[in-house]
Amino acid sequence: MDLRRLVDNVYTLDGVEDVLGEAPPSDLYAQELGGMVAVLMGEEGDELGRFEYKPTGKPKAIATAAGPFLRRKFVAPAAARELVLPENVMLKVELSFVGSLAFDTALVSDTLTFVEKGSAPLKEWCQLGALKDKLAVQVQLVQSIEGGGFRIGDAYSSTPEPAL
């Protein structure tokens, strides 16, 4: 290990993954996404519901300002589509990555509030994470009838495209 490199980079954390023997986030998140679970959380952090999403189709390669990514659709289970979301709920998405560096992680939204923005059907998106952080999930929120409340819809993950 080069001590000079360690000292030079300690303040910016450049290359810290190499020093600590860890993979950078882009390598970790480029592994296959093996599972996605949406968890509804109340204001006190209590769990209101847990829904396992199923992947559908093949991931689609997309070019972004943050680099090449794979976008994949996950279908919400029927139970999630039927549940009307209460006010001031948070959404946590738990993700399981499989591969040689398998791991689990989670992203949590801010508190969600719902405001009537026109006539139904209405669709909104809740984004968790960001492409600049190498992991993003978008969950669709749907109000199918006027005044009927929002329900969870399908979700999309965006993860770095694996290096060849």
C-alpha positions in Angstrom: 0.0 0.0 0.0 1.3 3.4 -0.9 1.2 5.6 2.3 1.7 8.8 0.3 -1.4 8.0 -1.8 -3.4 7.3 1.4 -2.4 10.6 2.9 -3.1 12.5 -0.3 -6.5 11.1 -0.6 -7.7 10.9 3.0 -9.4 14.3 2.9 -11.2 13.7 -0.4 -11.8 10.0 0.1 -10.5 9.4 -3.5 -9.7 5.8 -3.9 -10.9 4.9 -0.3 -12.5 1.7 -1.7 -9.1 0.5 -2.9 -7.4 1.3 0.4 -10.2 -0.4 2.4 -10.4 -3.3 0.0 -14.0 -2.5 -0.9 -15.6 -2.2 -4.4 -16.8 1.2 -5.5 -20.6 1.7 -5.5 -20.7 1.5 -9.3 -19.3 -2.0 -9.2 -21.6 -3.1 -6.4 -24.7 -1.6 -8.0 -23.8 -3.1 -11.4 -24.5 -6.6 -10.1 -27.8 -8.2 -10.9 -30.7 -6.9 -8.9 -32.2 -10.0 -7.4 -35.1 -8.6 -5.5 -37.1 -5.4 -4.6 -39.5 -5.0 -1.7 -41.5 -1.8 -1.0 -42.2 -1.1 2.7 -44.8 1.5 3.8 -43.7 3.2 7.0 -45.8 5.4 9.3 -44.7 8.6 10.9 -43.2 6.8 13.9 -41.3 4.4 11.6 -43.8 1.6 12.1 -44.3 -0.8 9.2 -47.7 -0.5 7.6 -47.2 -2.9 4.8 -44.5 -4.9 2.9 -44.8 -5.8 -0.8 -42.5 -7.9 -2.9 -42.1 -6.7 -6.4 -41.4 -9.0 -9.4 -39.1 -8.1 -12.2 -40.5 -8.2 -15.7 -38.9 -8.2 -19.1 -35.2 -7.5 -19.8 -33.3 -4.5 -18.5 -33.1 -1.7 -21.0 -29.7 0.1 -21.5 -30.0 3.9 -21.2 -27.4 6.6 -21.6 -27.4 9.3 -18.9 -25.2 12.2 -17.9 -24.1 10.0 -15.0 -23.0 7.2 -17.4 -24.6 4.1 -18.9 -27.3 2.5 -16.8 -29.7 -0.4 -17.0 -33.4 0.4 -16.3 -35.6 -2.4 -15.2 -39.3 -2.6 -14.5 -40.7 -4.3 -11.4 -44.4 -5.1 -11.2 -46.3 -4.2 -8.0 -48.3 -7.1 -6.4 -52.1 -6.9 -6.3 -52.1 -6.3 -2.6 -50.0 -3.1 -3.0 -52.3 -1.9 -5.8 -55.3 -2.2 -3.6 -54.0 -0.4 -0.5 -54.9 3.3 -0.3 -51.9 5.2 1.0 -52.4 7.2 4.2 -51.2 10.8 4.5 -47.7 11.3 5.8 -46.4 7.8 4.9 -42.8 7.1 4.0 -41.8 4.6 1.3 -38.7 2.4 1.9 -37.4 0.2 -1.0 -35.2 -2.7 0.0 -33.0 -4.0 -2.7 -31.0 -7.3 -2.9 -28.1 -7.5 -5.3 -26.7 -10.9 -6.3 -23.3 -11.7 -7.6 -19.7 -12.2 -6.3 -20.2 -9.1 -4.0 -23.9 -9.8 -3.0 -25.4 -7.4 -0.5 -28.7 -5.8 0.5 -29.4 -2.1 0.8 -32.4 0.2 1.2 -33.6 3.7 0.1 -36.1 5.7 2.0 -38.3 8.6 0.8 -39.2 11.8 2.6 -42.7 11.8 4.0 -45.2 11.6 1.2 -48.2 14.0 1.1 -50.9 13.9 -1.5 -52.6 16.9 -3.1 -55.3 16.8 -5.6 -53.8 18.1 -8.9 -56.6 17.6 -11.3 -59.1 15.0 -12.4 -58.3 11.3 -12.1 -56.6 9.3 -13.2 -53.5 10.9 -11.7 -50.0 9.5 -11.7 -47.1 10.7 -9.6 -43.6 9.4 -9.1 -41.6 8.9 -5.9 -37.9 8.8 -6.6 -35.5 7.3 -4.2 -31.8 7.7 -4.7 -30.2 9.4 -7.7 -28.2 8.5 -10.8 -25.3 10.5 -9.5 -25.2 8.1 -6.6 -25.3 5.2 -8.9 -28.6 3.9 -7.7 -32.2 5.2 -8.3 -35.6 3.7 -7.9 -38.8 5.3 -9.1 -42.2 4.1 -7.7 -45.4 5.1 -9.5 -48.2 6.4 -7.3 -51.7 6.2 -8.9 -55.0 7.7 -8.1 -57.5 5.9 -10.4 -60.7 7.6 -9.3 -61.4 11.2 -8.2 -60.9 11.5 -4.5 -60.1 7.8 -4.2 -56.6 8.2 -2.7 -53.3 7.2 -4.1 -52.0 3.6 -4.4 -48.6 2.1 -5.1 -48.0 1.1 -8.7 -45.1 -0.4 -10.6 -41.4 0.6 -10.0 -38.3 1.1 -12.1 -34.7 0.6 -11.0 -31.7 2.3 -12.6 -28.3 0.7 -11.9 -24.9 1.1 -13.6 -24.4 -1.0 -16.7 -21.8 -3.7 -15.8 -18.3 -3.2 -17.3 -17.5 -5.7 -20.0 
